Amino acid sequence: MRKFAFASAALAAALSTLPAAAADVAAGDLRIASAWSRATPPSAPTGAGFLEIRNVGDADDRLLAVECACAELSQVHEMKMEGGVMQMRELADGLPIPAGATVELAPGGNHLMFIHLMAPFKEGEAFTATLTFERAGKVEVPFDVTGLRGKSMGHGKKH
């Protein structure tokens, strides 16, 4: 019994030193989950943000903008193949979030772009960005920073 108590105390102490995971956020009919970004090299001018947005309501919404104190400029971007070349551009009209759907912002697809970073994103740290939706309004979302390799969203599908 004592070994179990000691092991439990040691595990609790170890876990308390780990960075907190970004919390899921609810805003109106939207559920925002798994927000993360990759660590950036010290001189990198840009970083990207990834997350899932689930619309549990009956009305469509739209991600219009992103703001972050971490960068001089933040944008909603898409990445897609055009004429055999990967193109990346800002979604000037925002990103549709259809009613009843889950939209994934993931590497190689739609994502948030943080331009002219104020400081590098460091593994184990976190930052907050404000997403602006047409219906749900402004929502503060915490992002975990992972290693340079990033992580998988775990769904393997693009929206």
Rosetta constraint file for C-alpha pairs under 8 A:
AtomPair CA 1 CA 5 HARMONIC 6.33 0.50
AtomPair CA 2 CA 6 HARMONIC 6.10 0.50
AtomPair CA 3 CA 7 HARMONIC 6.04 0.50
AtomPair CA 4 CA 8 HARMONIC 6.02 0.50
AtomPair CA 5 CA 9 HARMONIC 6.16 0.50
AtomPair CA 6 CA 10 HARMONIC 6.14 0.50
AtomPair CA 7 CA 11 HARMONIC 6.06 0.50
AtomPair CA 8 CA 12 HARMONIC 6.12 0.50
AtomPair CA 9 CA 13 HARMONIC 6.16 0.50
AtomPair CA 10 CA 14 HARMONIC 6.20 0.50
AtomPair CA 11 CA 15 HARMONIC 6.14 0.50
AtomPair CA 12 CA 16 HARMONIC 6.17 0.50
AtomPair CA 13 CA 17 HARMONIC 6.93 0.50
AtomPair CA 14 CA 18 HARMONIC 7.13 0.50
AtomPair CA 19 CA 124 HARMONIC 5.93 0.50
AtomPair CA 19 CA 125 HARMONIC 6.99 0.50
AtomPair CA 21 CA 144 HARMONIC 6.40 0.50
AtomPair CA 22 CA 34 HARMONIC 6.98 0.50
AtomPair CA 22 CA 35 HARMONIC 6.46 0.50
AtomPair CA 22 CA 36 HARMONIC 7.67 0.50
AtomPair CA 22 CA 126 HARMONIC 7.76 0.50
AtomPair CA 22 CA 142 HARMONIC 5.27 0.50
AtomPair CA 22 CA 143 HARMONIC 5.59 0.50
AtomPair CA 22 CA 144 HARMONIC 5.56 0.50
AtomPair CA 23 CA 33 HARMONIC 7.22 0.50
AtomPair CA 23 CA 34 HARMONIC 7.79 0.50
AtomPair CA 23 CA 141 HARMONIC 7.94 0.50
AtomPair CA 23 CA 142 HARMONIC 6.67 0.50
AtomPair CA 24 CA 31 HARMONIC 7.16 0.50
AtomPair CA 24 CA 32 HARMONIC 5.64 0.50
AtomPair CA 24 CA 33 HARMONIC 4.56 0.50
AtomPair CA 24 CA 34 HARMONIC 6.86 0.50
AtomPair CA 24 CA 35 HARMONIC 7.98 0.50
AtomPair CA 25 CA 31 HARMONIC 5.87 0.50
AtomPair CA 25 CA 32 HARMONIC 5.05 0.50
AtomPair CA 25 CA 33 HARMONIC 6.55 0.50
AtomPair CA 25 CA 141 HARMONIC 6.74 0.50
AtomPair CA 26 CA 30 HARMONIC 5.74 0.50
AtomPair CA 26 CA 31 HARMONIC 4.63 0.50
AtomPair CA 26 CA 32 HARMONIC 6.23 0.50
AtomPair CA 27 CA 31 HARMONIC 6.54 0.50
AtomPair CA 27 CA 136 HARMONIC 5.84 0.50
AtomPair CA 27 CA 137 HARMONIC 7.99 0.50
AtomPair CA 27 CA 139 HARMONIC 6.71 0.50
AtomPair CA 28 CA 136 HARMONIC 5.41 0.50
AtomPair CA 29 CA 55 HARMONIC 5.63 0.50
AtomPair CA 29 CA 56 HARMONIC 5.28 0.50
AtomPair CA 29 CA 57 HARMONIC 4.95 0.50
AtomPair CA 29 CA 136 HARMONIC 7.28 0.50
AtomPair CA 30 CA 53 HARMONIC 6.50 0.50
AtomPair CA 30 CA 54 HARMONIC 5.55 0.50
AtomPair CA 30 CA 55 HARMONIC 4.61 0.50
AtomPair CA 30 CA 56 HARMONIC 6.23 0.50
AtomPair CA 30 CA 57 HARMONIC 7.50 0.50
AtomPair CA 30 CA 136 HARMONIC 7.22 0.50
AtomPair CA 31 CA 53 HARMONIC 5.68 0.50
AtomPair CA 31 CA 54 HARMONIC 4.99 0.50
AtomPair CA 31 CA 55 HARMONIC 6.46 0.50
AtomPair CA 31 CA 56 HARMONIC 7.49 0.50
AtomPair CA 32 CA 51 HARMONIC 7.05 0.50
AtomPair CA 32 CA 52 HARMONIC 5.67 0.50
AtomPair CA 32 CA 53 HARMONIC 4.60 0.50
AtomPair CA 32 CA 54 HARMONIC 6.41 0.50
AtomPair CA 32 CA 141 HARMONIC 7.86 0.50
AtomPair CA 33 CA 51 HARMONIC 5.97 0.50
AtomPair CA 33 CA 52 HARMONIC 5.22 0.50
AtomPair CA 33 CA 53 HARMONIC 6.57 0.50
AtomPair CA 34 CA 50 HARMONIC 7.69 0.50
AtomPair CA 34 CA 51 HARMONIC 5.14 0.50
AtomPair CA 34 CA 52 HARMONIC 6.22 0.50
AtomPair CA 34 CA 153 HARMONIC 7.52 0.50
AtomPair CA 35 CA 49 HARMONIC 7.09 0.50
AtomPair CA 35 CA 50 HARMONIC 5.58 0.50
AtomPair CA 35 CA 51 HARMONIC 4.23 0.50
AtomPair CA 35 CA 52 HARMONIC 7.13 0.50
AtomPair CA 35 CA 141 HARMONIC 7.41 0.50
AtomPair CA 35 CA 142 HARMONIC 6.70 0.50
AtomPair CA 35 CA 143 HARMONIC 4.80 0.50
AtomPair CA 35 CA 144 HARMONIC 6.51 0.50
AtomPair CA 36 CA 49 HARMONIC 5.85 0.50
AtomPair CA 36 CA 50 HARMONIC 5.39 0.50
AtomPair CA 36 CA 51 HARMONIC 6.45 0.50
AtomPair CA 36 CA 143 HARMONIC 4.59 0.50
AtomPair CA 36 CA 144 HARMONIC 4.58 0.50
AtomPair CA 36 CA 145 HARMONIC 5.71 0.50
AtomPair CA 36 CA 146 HARMONIC 7.04 0.50
AtomPair CA 37 CA 47 HARMONIC 7.35 0.50
AtomPair CA 37 CA 48 HARMONIC 5.88 0.50
AtomPair CA 37 CA 49 HARMONIC 4.74 0.50
AtomPair CA 37 CA 50 HARMONIC 6.18 0.50
AtomPair CA 37 CA 121 HARMONIC 7.92 0.50
AtomPair CA 37 CA 143 HARMONIC 6.49 0.50
AtomPair CA 37 CA 144 HARMONIC 6.21 0.50
AtomPair CA 37 CA 145 HARMONIC 4.83 0.50
AtomPair CA 37 CA 146 HARMONIC 6.22 0.50
AtomPair CA 37 CA 150 HARMONIC 7.12 0.50
AtomPair CA 38 CA 47 HARMONIC 7.32 0.50
AtomPair CA 38 CA 48 HARMONIC 7.14 0.50
AtomPair CA 38 CA 49 HARMONIC 7.77 0.50
AtomPair CA 38 CA 121 HARMONIC 7.12 0.50
AtomPair CA 38 CA 123 HARMONIC 7.39 0.50
AtomPair CA 38 CA 145 HARMONIC 5.38 0.50
AtomPair CA 38 CA 146 HARMONIC 4.96 0.50
AtomPair CA 38 CA 147 HARMONIC 5.76 0.50
AtomPair CA 38 CA 148 HARMONIC 5.32 0.50
AtomPair CA 38 CA 149 HARMONIC 7.02 0.50
AtomPair CA 38 CA 150 HARMONIC 5.08 0.50
AtomPair CA 39 CA 120 HARMONIC 7.21 0.50
AtomPair CA 39 CA 121 HARMONIC 4.70 0.50
AtomPair CA 39 CA 122 HARMONIC 4.88 0.50
AtomPair CA 39 CA 123 HARMONIC 5.23 0.50
AtomPair CA 39 CA 145 HARMONIC 5.78 0.50
AtomPair CA 39 CA 146 HARMONIC 5.79 0.50
AtomPair CA 39 CA 147 HARMONIC 5.30 0.50
AtomPair CA 39 CA 148 HARMONIC 5.02 0.50
AtomPair CA 39 CA 150 HARMONIC 7.72 0.50
AtomPair CA 40 CA 44 HARMONIC 6.08 0.50
AtomPair CA 40 CA 46 HARMONIC 7.95 0.50
AtomPair CA 40 CA 47 HARMONIC 6.64 0.50
AtomPair CA 40 CA 120 HARMONIC 5.52 0.50
AtomPair CA 40 CA 121 HARMONIC 5.19 0.50
AtomPair CA 40 CA 122 HARMONIC 6.70 0.50
AtomPair CA 40 CA 148 HARMONIC 6.60 0.50
AtomPair CA 41 CA 120 HARMONIC 6.55 0.50
AtomPair CA 41 CA 121 HARMONIC 7.91 0.50
AtomPair CA 42 CA 119 HARMONIC 7.73 0.50
AtomPair CA 42 CA 120 HARMONIC 5.42 0.50
AtomPair CA 43 CA 120 HARMONIC 7.36 0.50
AtomPair CA 44 CA 117 HARMONIC 7.65 0.50
AtomPair CA 44 CA 120 HARMONIC 7.04 0.50
AtomPair CA 45 CA 115 HARMONIC 6.25 0.50
AtomPair CA 45 CA 116 HARMONIC 4.82 0.50
AtomPair CA 45 CA 117 HARMONIC 5.53 0.50
AtomPair CA 46 CA 113 HARMONIC 7.11 0.50
AtomPair CA 46 CA 114 HARMONIC 5.47 0.50
AtomPair CA 46 CA 115 HARMONIC 4.60 0.50
AtomPair CA 46 CA 116 HARMONIC 5.70 0.50
AtomPair CA 46 CA 117 HARMONIC 5.76 0.50
AtomPair CA 47 CA 113 HARMONIC 6.09 0.50
AtomPair CA 47 CA 114 HARMONIC 5.06 0.50
AtomPair CA 47 CA 115 HARMONIC 6.75 0.50
AtomPair CA 47 CA 117 HARMONIC 7.20 0.50
AtomPair CA 47 CA 121 HARMONIC 7.57 0.50
AtomPair CA 48 CA 111 HARMONIC 6.59 0.50
AtomPair CA 48 CA 112 HARMONIC 5.40 0.50
AtomPair CA 48 CA 113 HARMONIC 4.64 0.50
AtomPair CA 48 CA 114 HARMONIC 5.79 0.50
AtomPair CA 49 CA 105 HARMONIC 7.78 0.50
AtomPair CA 49 CA 106 HARMONIC 7.99 0.50
AtomPair CA 49 CA 111 HARMONIC 5.88 0.50
AtomPair CA 49 CA 112 HARMONIC 4.71 0.50
AtomPair CA 49 CA 113 HARMONIC 6.43 0.50
AtomPair CA 49 CA 114 HARMONIC 7.64 0.50
AtomPair CA 49 CA 143 HARMONIC 7.59 0.50
AtomPair CA 50 CA 104 HARMONIC 7.69 0.50
AtomPair CA 50 CA 105 HARMONIC 4.91 0.50
AtomPair CA 50 CA 106 HARMONIC 5.13 0.50
AtomPair CA 50 CA 107 HARMONIC 7.24 0.50
AtomPair CA 50 CA 111 HARMONIC 5.58 0.50
AtomPair CA 50 CA 112 HARMONIC 6.51 0.50
AtomPair CA 51 CA 104 HARMONIC 6.10 0.50
AtomPair CA 51 CA 105 HARMONIC 5.19 0.50
AtomPair CA 51 CA 106 HARMONIC 6.77 0.50
AtomPair CA 51 CA 111 HARMONIC 7.98 0.50
AtomPair CA 51 CA 153 HARMONIC 7.95 0.50
AtomPair CA 52 CA 102 HARMONIC 6.77 0.50
AtomPair CA 52 CA 103 HARMONIC 5.77 0.50
AtomPair CA 52 CA 104 HARMONIC 4.48 0.50
AtomPair CA 52 CA 105 HARMONIC 6.04 0.50
AtomPair CA 53 CA 97 HARMONIC 7.49 0.50
AtomPair CA 53 CA 102 HARMONIC 5.57 0.50
AtomPair CA 53 CA 103 HARMONIC 5.20 0.50
AtomPair CA 53 CA 104 HARMONIC 6.42 0.50
AtomPair CA 54 CA 97 HARMONIC 7.73 0.50
AtomPair CA 54 CA 100 HARMONIC 7.32 0.50
AtomPair CA 54 CA 101 HARMONIC 5.89 0.50
AtomPair CA 54 CA 102 HARMONIC 4.14 0.50
AtomPair CA 54 CA 103 HARMONIC 6.31 0.50
AtomPair CA 55 CA 60 HARMONIC 7.67 0.50
AtomPair CA 55 CA 61 HARMONIC 7.77 0.50
AtomPair CA 55 CA 97 HARMONIC 6.59 0.50
AtomPair CA 55 CA 98 HARMONIC 6.70 0.50
AtomPair CA 55 CA 99 HARMONIC 5.38 0.50
AtomPair CA 55 CA 100 HARMONIC 5.27 0.50
AtomPair CA 55 CA 101 HARMONIC 5.58 0.50
AtomPair CA 55 CA 102 HARMONIC 6.27 0.50
AtomPair CA 56 CA 99 HARMONIC 6.53 0.50
AtomPair CA 56 CA 100 HARMONIC 5.13 0.50
AtomPair CA 56 CA 101 HARMONIC 7.32 0.50
AtomPair CA 57 CA 99 HARMONIC 5.56 0.50
AtomPair CA 57 CA 100 HARMONIC 6.14 0.50
AtomPair CA 58 CA 99 HARMONIC 5.15 0.50
AtomPair CA 58 CA 100 HARMONIC 6.73 0.50
AtomPair CA 59 CA 98 HARMONIC 7.23 0.50
AtomPair CA 59 CA 99 HARMONIC 5.03 0.50
AtomPair CA 60 CA 96 HARMONIC 7.33 0.50
AtomPair CA 60 CA 97 HARMONIC 5.84 0.50
AtomPair CA 60 CA 98 HARMONIC 4.42 0.50
AtomPair CA 60 CA 99 HARMONIC 4.55 0.50
AtomPair CA 61 CA 96 HARMONIC 6.21 0.50
AtomPair CA 61 CA 97 HARMONIC 4.98 0.50
AtomPair CA 61 CA 98 HARMONIC 6.24 0.50
AtomPair CA 61 CA 99 HARMONIC 7.23 0.50
AtomPair CA 61 CA 133 HARMONIC 6.72 0.50
AtomPair CA 61 CA 134 HARMONIC 5.86 0.50
AtomPair CA 61 CA 135 HARMONIC 5.69 0.50
AtomPair CA 61 CA 136 HARMONIC 7.43 0.50
AtomPair CA 62 CA 94 HARMONIC 6.22 0.50
AtomPair CA 62 CA 95 HARMONIC 5.40 0.50
AtomPair CA 62 CA 96 HARMONIC 4.38 0.50
AtomPair CA 62 CA 97 HARMONIC 5.14 0.50
AtomPair CA 62 CA 98 HARMONIC 7.89 0.50
AtomPair CA 62 CA 133 HARMONIC 5.42 0.50
AtomPair CA 62 CA 134 HARMONIC 5.29 0.50
AtomPair CA 62 CA 135 HARMONIC 7.32 0.50
AtomPair CA 63 CA 76 HARMONIC 7.90 0.50
AtomPair CA 63 CA 94 HARMONIC 5.30 0.50
AtomPair CA 63 CA 95 HARMONIC 4.97 0.50
AtomPair CA 63 CA 96 HARMONIC 6.42 0.50
AtomPair CA 63 CA 97 HARMONIC 7.02 0.50
AtomPair CA 63 CA 131 HARMONIC 7.08 0.50
AtomPair CA 63 CA 132 HARMONIC 6.02 0.50
AtomPair CA 63 CA 133 HARMONIC 4.50 0.50
AtomPair CA 63 CA 134 HARMONIC 6.57 0.50
AtomPair CA 64 CA 76 HARMONIC 7.59 0.50
AtomPair CA 64 CA 93 HARMONIC 6.76 0.50
AtomPair CA 64 CA 94 HARMONIC 4.33 0.50
AtomPair CA 64 CA 95 HARMONIC 6.61 0.50
AtomPair CA 64 CA 131 HARMONIC 7.69 0.50
AtomPair CA 64 CA 132 HARMONIC 5.56 0.50
AtomPair CA 64 CA 133 HARMONIC 5.40 0.50
AtomPair CA 64 CA 134 HARMONIC 6.44 0.50
AtomPair CA 65 CA 74 HARMONIC 7.86 0.50
AtomPair CA 65 CA 75 HARMONIC 6.34 0.50
AtomPair CA 65 CA 76 HARMONIC 6.27 0.50
AtomPair CA 65 CA 94 HARMONIC 6.82 0.50
AtomPair CA 65 CA 131 HARMONIC 5.91 0.50
AtomPair CA 65 CA 132 HARMONIC 5.10 0.50
AtomPair CA 65 CA 133 HARMONIC 7.23 0.50
AtomPair CA 66 CA 74 HARMONIC 5.72 0.50
AtomPair CA 66 CA 75 HARMONIC 5.83 0.50
AtomPair CA 66 CA 76 HARMONIC 6.68 0.50
AtomPair CA 66 CA 112 HARMONIC 7.42 0.50
AtomPair CA 66 CA 129 HARMONIC 6.72 0.50
AtomPair CA 66 CA 130 HARMONIC 5.60 0.50
AtomPair CA 66 CA 131 HARMONIC 4.53 0.50
AtomPair CA 66 CA 132 HARMONIC 6.14 0.50
AtomPair CA 67 CA 73 HARMONIC 7.38 0.50
AtomPair CA 67 CA 74 HARMONIC 5.54 0.50
AtomPair CA 67 CA 75 HARMONIC 7.74 0.50
AtomPair CA 67 CA 129 HARMONIC 5.69 0.50
AtomPair CA 67 CA 130 HARMONIC 5.12 0.50
AtomPair CA 67 CA 131 HARMONIC 6.57 0.50
AtomPair CA 68 CA 72 HARMONIC 7.92 0.50
AtomPair CA 68 CA 73 HARMONIC 7.74 0.50
AtomPair CA 68 CA 74 HARMONIC 6.59 0.50
AtomPair CA 68 CA 114 HARMONIC 7.68 0.50
AtomPair CA 68 CA 128 HARMONIC 6.75 0.50
AtomPair CA 68 CA 129 HARMONIC 4.59 0.50
AtomPair CA 68 CA 130 HARMONIC 6.32 0.50
AtomPair CA 69 CA 118 HARMONIC 7.83 0.50
AtomPair CA 69 CA 129 HARMONIC 7.49 0.50
AtomPair CA 70 CA 114 HARMONIC 7.50 0.50
AtomPair CA 70 CA 117 HARMONIC 5.79 0.50
AtomPair CA 70 CA 118 HARMONIC 5.40 0.50
AtomPair CA 70 CA 119 HARMONIC 6.98 0.50
AtomPair CA 70 CA 127 HARMONIC 7.43 0.50
AtomPair CA 71 CA 114 HARMONIC 5.59 0.50
AtomPair CA 71 CA 115 HARMONIC 5.64 0.50
AtomPair CA 71 CA 116 HARMONIC 5.36 0.50
AtomPair CA 71 CA 117 HARMONIC 4.21 0.50
AtomPair CA 71 CA 118 HARMONIC 5.29 0.50
AtomPair CA 72 CA 114 HARMONIC 7.71 0.50
AtomPair CA 72 CA 115 HARMONIC 6.20 0.50
AtomPair CA 72 CA 116 HARMONIC 5.43 0.50
AtomPair CA 72 CA 117 HARMONIC 6.56 0.50
AtomPair CA 72 CA 118 HARMONIC 7.17 0.50
AtomPair CA 73 CA 114 HARMONIC 6.10 0.50
AtomPair CA 73 CA 115 HARMONIC 5.09 0.50
AtomPair CA 73 CA 116 HARMONIC 6.70 0.50
AtomPair CA 74 CA 112 HARMONIC 7.15 0.50
AtomPair CA 74 CA 113 HARMONIC 5.55 0.50
AtomPair CA 74 CA 114 HARMONIC 4.55 0.50
AtomPair CA 74 CA 115 HARMONIC 5.93 0.50
AtomPair CA 75 CA 90 HARMONIC 6.27 0.50
AtomPair CA 75 CA 91 HARMONIC 7.83 0.50
AtomPair CA 75 CA 112 HARMONIC 5.81 0.50
AtomPair CA 75 CA 113 HARMONIC 5.15 0.50
AtomPair CA 75 CA 114 HARMONIC 6.70 0.50
AtomPair CA 76 CA 90 HARMONIC 5.71 0.50
AtomPair CA 76 CA 91 HARMONIC 5.73 0.50
AtomPair CA 76 CA 92 HARMONIC 7.88 0.50
AtomPair CA 76 CA 94 HARMONIC 6.71 0.50
AtomPair CA 76 CA 95 HARMONIC 7.40 0.50
AtomPair CA 76 CA 110 HARMONIC 7.56 0.50
AtomPair CA 76 CA 111 HARMONIC 6.19 0.50
AtomPair CA 76 CA 112 HARMONIC 4.74 0.50
AtomPair CA 76 CA 113 HARMONIC 6.25 0.50
AtomPair CA 77 CA 88 HARMONIC 6.76 0.50
AtomPair CA 77 CA 89 HARMONIC 5.45 0.50
AtomPair CA 77 CA 90 HARMONIC 4.32 0.50
AtomPair CA 77 CA 91 HARMONIC 5.39 0.50
AtomPair CA 77 CA 110 HARMONIC 5.61 0.50
AtomPair CA 77 CA 111 HARMONIC 5.31 0.50
AtomPair CA 77 CA 112 HARMONIC 5.76 0.50
AtomPair CA 77 CA 113 HARMONIC 6.36 0.50
AtomPair CA 78 CA 88 HARMONIC 5.64 0.50
AtomPair CA 78 CA 89 HARMONIC 5.67 0.50
AtomPair CA 78 CA 90 HARMONIC 6.41 0.50
AtomPair CA 78 CA 91 HARMONIC 6.52 0.50
AtomPair CA 78 CA 109 HARMONIC 5.70 0.50
AtomPair CA 78 CA 110 HARMONIC 4.14 0.50
AtomPair CA 78 CA 111 HARMONIC 6.24 0.50
AtomPair CA 79 CA 86 HARMONIC 6.76 0.50
AtomPair CA 79 CA 87 HARMONIC 5.57 0.50
AtomPair CA 79 CA 88 HARMONIC 4.41 0.50
AtomPair CA 79 CA 89 HARMONIC 6.77 0.50
AtomPair CA 79 CA 108 HARMONIC 6.01 0.50
AtomPair CA 79 CA 109 HARMONIC 4.75 0.50
AtomPair CA 79 CA 110 HARMONIC 5.91 0.50
AtomPair CA 79 CA 111 HARMONIC 7.99 0.50
AtomPair CA 80 CA 86 HARMONIC 5.57 0.50
AtomPair CA 80 CA 87 HARMONIC 5.44 0.50
AtomPair CA 80 CA 88 HARMONIC 6.66 0.50
AtomPair CA 80 CA 108 HARMONIC 7.58 0.50
AtomPair CA 80 CA 109 HARMONIC 6.57 0.50
AtomPair CA 81 CA 85 HARMONIC 5.39 0.50
AtomPair CA 81 CA 86 HARMONIC 4.43 0.50
AtomPair CA 81 CA 87 HARMONIC 5.97 0.50
AtomPair CA 82 CA 86 HARMONIC 6.26 0.50
AtomPair CA 82 CA 87 HARMONIC 6.50 0.50
AtomPair CA 91 CA 95 HARMONIC 6.67 0.50
AtomPair CA 97 CA 101 HARMONIC 6.94 0.50
AtomPair CA 97 CA 102 HARMONIC 7.44 0.50
AtomPair CA 97 CA 103 HARMONIC 6.41 0.50
AtomPair CA 98 CA 102 HARMONIC 7.86 0.50
AtomPair CA 102 CA 159 HARMONIC 7.82 0.50
AtomPair CA 103 CA 158 HARMONIC 7.95 0.50
AtomPair CA 103 CA 159 HARMONIC 5.52 0.50
AtomPair CA 104 CA 110 HARMONIC 7.41 0.50
AtomPair CA 104 CA 158 HARMONIC 6.48 0.50
AtomPair CA 104 CA 159 HARMONIC 5.92 0.50
AtomPair CA 105 CA 109 HARMONIC 6.52 0.50
AtomPair CA 105 CA 110 HARMONIC 4.79 0.50
AtomPair CA 105 CA 111 HARMONIC 4.68 0.50
AtomPair CA 105 CA 112 HARMONIC 7.55 0.50
AtomPair CA 105 CA 159 HARMONIC 7.95 0.50
AtomPair CA 106 CA 110 HARMONIC 6.10 0.50
AtomPair CA 106 CA 111 HARMONIC 5.87 0.50
AtomPair CA 106 CA 153 HARMONIC 7.08 0.50
AtomPair CA 106 CA 158 HARMONIC 7.76 0.50
AtomPair CA 107 CA 111 HARMONIC 7.00 0.50
AtomPair CA 109 CA 158 HARMONIC 7.05 0.50
AtomPair CA 121 CA 125 HARMONIC 7.37 0.50
AtomPair CA 121 CA 145 HARMONIC 6.59 0.50
AtomPair CA 122 CA 145 HARMONIC 6.34 0.50
AtomPair CA 122 CA 146 HARMONIC 7.70 0.50
AtomPair CA 122 CA 147 HARMONIC 7.84 0.50
AtomPair CA 123 CA 145 HARMONIC 5.06 0.50
AtomPair CA 123 CA 146 HARMONIC 4.88 0.50
AtomPair CA 123 CA 147 HARMONIC 5.15 0.50
AtomPair CA 123 CA 148 HARMONIC 7.82 0.50
AtomPair CA 124 CA 144 HARMONIC 7.02 0.50
AtomPair CA 124 CA 145 HARMONIC 5.64 0.50
AtomPair CA 124 CA 146 HARMONIC 6.23 0.50
AtomPair CA 124 CA 147 HARMONIC 7.91 0.50
AtomPair CA 125 CA 144 HARMONIC 6.34 0.50
AtomPair CA 125 CA 145 HARMONIC 5.49 0.50
AtomPair CA 126 CA 142 HARMONIC 6.81 0.50
AtomPair CA 126 CA 143 HARMONIC 5.43 0.50
AtomPair CA 126 CA 144 HARMONIC 4.58 0.50
AtomPair CA 126 CA 145 HARMONIC 5.53 0.50
AtomPair CA 127 CA 142 HARMONIC 5.77 0.50
AtomPair CA 127 CA 143 HARMONIC 5.37 0.50
AtomPair CA 127 CA 144 HARMONIC 6.92 0.50
AtomPair CA 127 CA 145 HARMONIC 7.91 0.50
AtomPair CA 128 CA 140 HARMONIC 6.49 0.50
AtomPair CA 128 CA 141 HARMONIC 5.47 0.50
AtomPair CA 128 CA 142 HARMONIC 4.33 0.50
AtomPair CA 128 CA 143 HARMONIC 5.90 0.50
AtomPair CA 129 CA 140 HARMONIC 5.77 0.50
AtomPair CA 129 CA 141 HARMONIC 5.44 0.50
AtomPair CA 129 CA 142 HARMONIC 6.54 0.50
AtomPair CA 129 CA 143 HARMONIC 7.52 0.50
AtomPair CA 130 CA 138 HARMONIC 6.32 0.50
AtomPair CA 130 CA 139 HARMONIC 5.40 0.50
AtomPair CA 130 CA 140 HARMONIC 4.39 0.50
AtomPair CA 130 CA 141 HARMONIC 6.11 0.50
AtomPair CA 131 CA 137 HARMONIC 7.98 0.50
AtomPair CA 131 CA 138 HARMONIC 5.58 0.50
AtomPair CA 131 CA 139 HARMONIC 5.18 0.50
AtomPair CA 131 CA 140 HARMONIC 6.38 0.50
AtomPair CA 131 CA 141 HARMONIC 7.21 0.50
AtomPair CA 132 CA 136 HARMONIC 7.63 0.50
AtomPair CA 132 CA 137 HARMONIC 5.33 0.50
AtomPair CA 132 CA 138 HARMONIC 4.32 0.50
AtomPair CA 132 CA 139 HARMONIC 6.34 0.50
AtomPair CA 133 CA 137 HARMONIC 4.74 0.50
AtomPair CA 133 CA 138 HARMONIC 6.26 0.50
AtomPair CA 133 CA 139 HARMONIC 7.91 0.50
AtomPair CA 146 CA 150 HARMONIC 5.42 0.50
AtomPair CA 146 CA 151 HARMONIC 7.17 0.50
